[in-house]
Amino acid sequence: MQFGKFNTTIFLLAILLTFLGLISIYSSKGFSFFLHQSIFIGIGIVLLFVLSRLDYRIFRDNSYLLLTLYFLFIILLFVLLFLPAHREVKSWYRFGSFSFNPSEFTKIILILLLAKYFSKRHVELYRSFHIFVSLIYTLIPVFLIYLQPDLGSAIVFLVIWFGILFVSGIRLRHFIILMLFGGLIAFLSWQFLLADYQKERIKSFIQPNYKPLEIGWNQRQAKIAIGEGGFLGQGFKKGSQIQKGFLPEPHTDFIFSAIAEEFGLIGSGMVLILSSFLIYLILRVGISAKDNFARLFAIGYALLLFSHLLINLGANIGFLPIIGIPLPFVSYGGSFLISCFIGLGIIESIIIHSPKLKES
């Protein structure tokens, strides 16, 4: 792994994942979706190269820039609540056939903000005040996103916060208190906050035979698609679950099952291997960094990709409930894909512009 210049291995891993996604999207949804995703990939690649040449320390050393970006996207999330819903969800600004989901970009901004906050205060984490302030930064978008409602993204925000807090050096006493507090919040959310359909999804996960023709249908079809793929798969455009419409959302939430059905264990295994290796290399950047901001951002971004990967795969194989989380660099959708490339651009900037990394 080389430091001090653009890391082509990290870039190529991301491109290979998008290529696998493009093939599956074309198979399940046709040329129109393929073309849209290709445009999103092109925009993402351009932003990656632009950000890789921009010194990442502009974010580390400029609190006003980060706070401006943070509050700008908080406003965008807030305004969404007053717009018409699409399929009972208010997560997107729509511009013709394209849409924009601000929550996906807010994830990257929150990682930058938390990396900035804790990089200056990691030696003072014994003070619960700093934990509380970082939690407020996180809970504001979590609350707005939950109201959309988008439970999956809200959970990812909390995972990012807790992960960065953990690697920043939280005390054991504070860790235990947070675990107890989290358990209390989960209980109260089940009792008073979760909508009926969200509870139904969790019930169908805990009880696999719970309403198999209703709430349990999606996950059941996803597992059938994976099973039918076998080792080699049924072939491009030959997956019966996909082509006959049994597998829901084969281009987004269940694209892993779609790949498994048509390209078998070889195709789904490639997704797992490429994704795991990409996350590993990003973690190496974070572990090697001497700059606390760079270290925390890289680990936070790796955690973002890992949480999406784990939740999406878990939903596809029945290991976790379905909460609508896309597969990084693979699932159809511009906002999350472009935000992933933005994060990767900042990682490349850390590799290029960090003198301490160059010496390692």
C-alpha positions as CSV (number, residue, x, y, z in Angstrom):
1,M,0.0,0.0,0.0
2,Q,1.6,3.3,-1.1
3,F,1.2,6.7,0.6
4,G,1.8,10.0,-0.9
5,K,0.1,9.4,-4.2
6,F,-3.3,8.4,-5.5
7,N,-4.1,4.9,-4.3
8,T,-5.4,3.1,-7.4
9,T,-6.2,-0.1,-5.5
10,I,-8.8,1.6,-3.4
11,F,-10.2,3.3,-6.5
12,L,-10.4,0.2,-8.6
13,L,-12.1,-1.8,-5.8
14,A,-14.9,0.8,-5.8
15,I,-15.1,0.8,-9.6
16,L,-15.4,-3.0,-9.7
17,L,-18.2,-2.9,-7.1
18,T,-20.1,-0.3,-9.2
19,F,-19.5,-2.5,-12.3
20,L,-21.1,-5.5,-10.6
21,G,-24.0,-3.3,-9.6
22,L,-24.5,-1.9,-13.1
23,I,-24.7,-5.4,-14.6
24,S,-27.4,-6.4,-12.1
25,I,-29.3,-3.2,-12.5
26,Y,-29.4,-3.6,-16.2
27,S,-30.6,-7.2,-15.8
28,S,-33.4,-6.3,-13.4
29,K,-34.5,-2.8,-14.5
30,G,-33.3,-2.2,-18.0
31,F,-31.3,0.4,-19.9
32,S,-33.0,3.5,-18.4
33,F,-31.9,2.6,-14.8
34,F,-28.5,1.5,-16.2
35,L,-28.0,4.9,-17.8
36,H,-29.0,6.8,-14.7
37,Q,-26.6,4.8,-12.5
38,S,-23.8,5.4,-15.1
39,I,-24.4,9.1,-14.8
40,F,-24.3,8.9,-11.0
41,I,-21.0,6.9,-11.2
42,G,-19.5,9.6,-13.5
43,I,-20.4,12.4,-11.2
44,G,-19.1,10.4,-8.2
45,I,-15.7,9.8,-10.0
46,V,-15.3,13.4,-10.9
47,L,-16.0,14.5,-7.3
48,L,-13.6,11.8,-6.0
49,F,-10.7,13.2,-8.1
50,V,-11.5,16.8,-7.2
51,L,-11.6,16.1,-3.5
52,S,-8.4,13.9,-3.7
53,R,-6.6,17.0,-4.9
54,L,-8.1,19.2,-2.3
55,D,-6.1,19.1,0.9
56,Y,-8.2,17.4,3.5
57,R,-6.9,19.7,6.2
58,I,-9.3,22.4,4.9
59,F,-11.9,20.5,6.8
60,R,-9.7,19.8,9.8
61,D,-8.7,23.5,10.3
62,N,-11.9,25.2,9.3
63,S,-14.7,24.8,11.9
64,Y,-16.9,27.4,10.2
65,L,-16.9,25.5,6.9
66,L,-18.0,22.2,8.7
67,L,-20.6,24.0,10.8
68,T,-22.0,25.8,7.7
69,L,-22.3,22.5,5.8
70,Y,-23.8,20.8,8.8
71,F,-26.5,23.4,9.4
72,L,-27.2,23.7,5.6
73,F,-28.1,20.0,5.4
74,I,-30.0,20.2,8.7
75,I,-32.2,22.8,7.0
76,L,-32.6,20.6,4.0
77,L,-33.7,17.7,6.2
78,F,-36.1,20.0,8.0
79,V,-37.7,21.4,4.9
80,L,-38.3,17.9,3.5
81,L,-40.8,17.3,6.3
82,F,-43.2,19.8,4.7
83,L,-43.0,18.4,1.2
84,P,-45.3,15.8,-0.3
85,A,-44.5,12.2,0.6
86,H,-43.4,9.6,-2.0
87,R,-44.6,6.2,-1.1
88,E,-45.3,7.5,2.4
89,V,-41.7,8.7,2.9
90,K,-40.3,12.2,2.8
91,S,-36.6,11.5,2.1
92,W,-36.0,13.0,-1.4
93,Y,-36.1,16.3,-3.3
94,R,-37.3,15.4,-6.7
95,F,-36.1,17.1,-10.0
96,G,-37.8,15.3,-12.9
97,S,-36.5,11.8,-13.1
98,F,-33.7,12.5,-10.6
99,S,-33.9,12.8,-6.9
100,F,-31.6,14.1,-4.1
101,N,-31.5,12.6,-0.6
102,P,-29.7,15.0,1.8
103,S,-29.4,12.4,4.6
104,E,-26.8,10.4,2.6
105,F,-24.5,13.5,2.4
106,T,-25.2,14.4,6.0
107,K,-23.6,11.1,7.0
108,I,-20.3,12.2,5.5
109,I,-20.6,15.7,7.0
110,L,-21.3,14.2,10.4
111,I,-18.2,12.0,10.2
112,L,-16.1,15.1,9.3
113,L,-17.7,17.1,12.2
114,L,-17.2,14.4,14.8
115,A,-13.6,13.7,13.6
116,K,-12.9,17.5,13.9
117,Y,-14.6,17.6,17.4
118,F,-12.9,14.6,18.9
119,S,-9.5,15.2,17.3
120,K,-9.3,18.3,19.4
121,R,-10.8,16.9,22.6
122,H,-9.8,13.2,22.7
123,V,-7.6,13.8,25.8
124,E,-10.6,15.3,27.6
125,L,-13.1,12.5,26.9
126,Y,-13.2,11.9,30.7
127,R,-15.6,15.0,30.6
128,S,-19.1,13.8,29.9
129,F,-19.9,17.3,28.5
130,H,-18.0,16.5,25.3
131,I,-19.9,13.2,24.8
132,F,-23.1,15.1,25.3
133,V,-22.3,17.8,22.8
134,S,-21.3,15.2,20.2
135,L,-24.5,13.3,20.8
136,I,-26.6,16.5,20.2
137,Y,-24.8,17.0,16.9
138,T,-25.9,13.4,16.0
139,L,-29.4,13.4,17.4
140,I,-30.6,16.5,15.5
141,P,-30.3,14.7,12.0
142,V,-31.4,11.4,13.6
143,F,-34.6,13.0,14.8
144,L,-35.3,14.7,11.5
145,I,-34.5,11.5,9.5
146,Y,-36.7,9.4,11.8
147,L,-39.6,11.7,11.1
148,Q,-39.3,11.1,7.3
149,P,-39.5,8.2,8.4
150,D,-36.2,6.5,7.6
151,L,-35.3,4.2,10.6
152,G,-32.4,2.6,8.7
153,S,-30.4,5.8,8.2
154,A,-31.2,7.0,11.7
155,I,-29.6,3.8,13.0
156,V,-26.6,4.3,10.8
157,F,-26.0,7.8,12.2
158,L,-26.1,6.4,15.8
159,V,-23.6,3.6,14.8
160,I,-21.2,6.2,13.3
161,W,-21.4,8.4,16.4
162,F,-20.8,5.5,18.8
163,G,-18.0,4.0,16.7
164,I,-16.1,7.3,16.5
165,L,-16.7,7.9,20.2
166,F,-15.4,4.4,21.0
167,V,-12.1,4.7,19.0
168,S,-11.6,8.2,20.5
169,G,-11.0,6.7,23.9
170,I,-14.3,6.7,25.9
171,R,-14.0,5.6,29.5
172,L,-15.4,2.3,30.5
173,R,-17.8,4.0,33.0
174,H,-19.2,6.2,30.2
175,F,-19.4,3.2,27.9
176,I,-21.5,1.2,30.4
177,I,-23.8,4.2,31.0
178,L,-24.3,4.7,27.2
179,M,-25.1,1.0,26.8
180,L,-27.8,1.2,29.5
181,F,-29.1,4.4,28.1
182,G,-29.2,2.9,24.6
183,G,-31.2,-0.1,26.0
184,L,-33.7,2.3,27.6
185,I,-34.1,4.3,24.4
186,A,-34.7,1.0,22.4
187,F,-37.4,0.0,24.9
188,L,-39.1,3.3,24.8
189,S,-38.8,3.5,21.0
190,W,-40.6,0.1,20.7
191,Q,-43.3,1.3,23.1
192,F,-43.9,4.8,21.8
193,L,-42.0,5.7,18.7
194,L,-41.9,2.8,16.2
195,A,-44.7,2.7,13.6
196,D,-46.7,-0.5,13.3
197,Y,-45.1,-1.5,10.0
198,Q,-41.6,-1.1,11.6
199,K,-42.6,-3.3,14.5
200,E,-44.0,-5.8,11.9
201,R,-40.7,-6.0,10.1
202,I,-38.9,-6.7,13.4
203,K,-41.4,-9.3,14.3
204,S,-41.0,-11.0,10.9
205,F,-37.3,-11.1,11.5
206,I,-37.6,-12.7,15.0
207,Q,-40.3,-15.1,13.8
208,P,-39.5,-16.1,10.2
209,N,-42.9,-17.7,9.7
210,Y,-44.7,-14.5,10.9
211,K,-47.1,-13.4,8.1
212,P,-45.0,-15.0,5.3
213,L,-47.4,-13.8,2.6
214,E,-47.4,-10.2,3.9
215,I,-44.7,-8.5,5.9
216,G,-42.4,-11.6,5.6
217,W,-42.7,-11.8,1.9
218,N,-39.8,-9.7,0.8
219,Q,-37.2,-11.4,3.0
220,R,-38.6,-14.8,2.1
221,Q,-38.2,-14.1,-1.7
222,A,-34.7,-12.7,-1.1
223,K,-33.6,-15.9,0.5
224,I,-35.2,-18.0,-2.2
225,A,-33.3,-16.0,-4.8
226,I,-30.0,-16.6,-3.0
227,G,-30.8,-20.3,-2.8
228,E,-31.7,-20.6,-6.4
229,G,-28.4,-19.1,-7.5
230,G,-26.3,-21.9,-6.3
231,F,-22.6,-21.8,-7.2
232,L,-22.6,-20.5,-10.7
233,G,-26.0,-18.7,-10.8
234,Q,-28.9,-18.9,-13.3
235,G,-27.2,-16.5,-15.7
236,F,-27.6,-12.9,-16.9
237,K,-31.3,-12.0,-17.2
238,K,-32.3,-15.6,-16.4
239,G,-33.0,-15.3,-12.6
240,S,-36.6,-16.4,-12.2
241,Q,-37.2,-14.4,-9.0
242,I,-35.9,-11.3,-10.7
243,Q,-37.4,-11.6,-14.1
244,K,-40.8,-12.7,-12.9
245,G,-41.1,-10.0,-10.4
246,F,-41.1,-12.1,-7.2
247,L,-38.0,-10.4,-5.8
248,P,-38.9,-6.9,-4.6
249,E,-36.5,-3.9,-5.2
250,P,-33.9,-6.1,-6.9
251,H,-31.9,-3.0,-7.8
252,T,-31.7,-1.4,-4.4
253,D,-32.4,-3.1,-1.1
254,F,-32.2,-6.7,-2.5
255,I,-29.5,-6.3,-5.1
256,F,-27.3,-8.7,-3.3
257,S,-29.9,-11.4,-3.7
258,A,-30.3,-10.5,-7.3
259,I,-26.6,-10.9,-7.9
260,A,-26.6,-14.2,-6.0
261,E,-29.5,-15.6,-8.1
262,E,-28.0,-14.7,-11.5
263,F,-24.3,-15.0,-10.8
264,G,-24.3,-17.5,-7.9
265,L,-21.8,-17.8,-5.1
266,I,-19.1,-16.5,-7.4
267,G,-20.9,-13.1,-8.0
268,S,-22.1,-12.6,-4.4
269,G,-18.7,-13.8,-3.1
270,M,-17.0,-11.1,-5.3
271,V,-19.2,-8.5,-3.7
272,L,-18.2,-9.6,-0.2
273,I,-14.5,-9.9,-1.0
274,L,-14.2,-6.6,-2.8
275,S,-16.2,-4.7,-0.2
276,S,-14.3,-6.3,2.7
277,F,-10.9,-5.5,1.1
278,L,-12.0,-1.9,0.4
279,I,-13.0,-1.4,4.0
280,Y,-9.8,-3.0,5.2
281,L,-7.6,-0.7,3.1
282,I,-9.6,2.4,4.4
283,L,-9.1,1.1,8.0
284,R,-5.4,0.8,7.3
285,V,-5.3,4.5,6.3
286,G,-7.0,5.4,9.6
287,I,-4.7,3.2,11.7
288,S,-1.5,4.5,10.0
289,A,-2.5,8.1,10.3
290,K,-0.8,10.2,13.0
291,D,-3.2,13.1,12.5
292,N,-6.2,12.4,14.8
293,F,-8.6,14.0,12.4
294,A,-7.5,11.9,9.5
295,R,-7.5,8.8,11.7
296,L,-11.1,9.4,13.0
297,F,-12.5,10.3,9.6
298,A,-11.0,7.2,7.9
299,I,-12.3,4.9,10.7
300,G,-15.7,6.7,10.7
301,Y,-16.0,6.3,6.9
302,A,-15.0,2.6,7.1
303,L,-17.6,2.2,9.8
304,L,-20.3,3.8,7.5
305,L,-19.5,1.4,4.7
306,F,-19.3,-1.6,7.1
307,S,-22.6,-0.8,8.7
308,H,-24.4,-0.5,5.3
309,L,-22.7,-3.7,4.1
310,L,-23.7,-5.6,7.3
311,I,-27.3,-4.3,7.5
312,N,-28.0,-4.9,3.8
313,L,-26.5,-8.4,3.7
314,G,-28.2,-9.2,7.0
315,A,-31.6,-8.2,5.6
316,N,-31.0,-10.2,2.4
317,I,-30.1,-13.5,4.2
318,G,-32.6,-13.1,7.1
319,F,-30.0,-12.3,9.7
320,L,-31.3,-8.7,10.3
321,P,-34.7,-7.0,9.8
322,I,-35.3,-5.1,6.6
323,I,-34.8,-1.3,7.2
324,G,-34.0,-0.1,3.7
325,I,-30.2,0.3,3.7
326,P,-28.4,0.2,0.3
327,L,-25.3,-1.8,-0.5
328,P,-22.2,0.5,-0.9
329,F,-21.2,1.2,-4.5
330,V,-23.6,-1.5,-5.7
331,S,-27.2,-0.5,-5.1
332,Y,-29.0,1.8,-7.5
333,G,-29.4,5.4,-6.3
334,G,-27.4,8.6,-6.9
335,S,-27.3,10.2,-3.5
336,F,-25.7,7.4,-1.5
337,L,-23.4,6.4,-4.4
338,I,-22.1,9.9,-4.9
339,S,-21.7,10.4,-1.1
340,C,-19.7,7.2,-1.0
341,F,-17.4,8.6,-3.8
342,I,-17.1,11.9,-1.8
343,G,-15.9,9.9,1.2
344,L,-13.5,8.0,-0.9
345,G,-12.2,11.3,-2.3
346,I,-11.4,12.5,1.2
347,I,-9.6,9.2,2.0
348,E,-7.5,9.7,-1.2
349,S,-6.8,13.3,-0.1
350,I,-5.6,12.0,3.3
351,I,-3.3,9.5,1.5
352,I,-1.9,12.2,-0.8
353,H,-1.6,15.2,1.5
354,S,-0.6,13.7,4.9
355,P,3.1,14.1,5.4
356,K,3.0,11.6,8.3
357,L,1.4,9.0,6.1
358,K,4.0,9.5,3.4
359,E,6.7,8.6,5.9
360,S,5.0,5.3,7.0
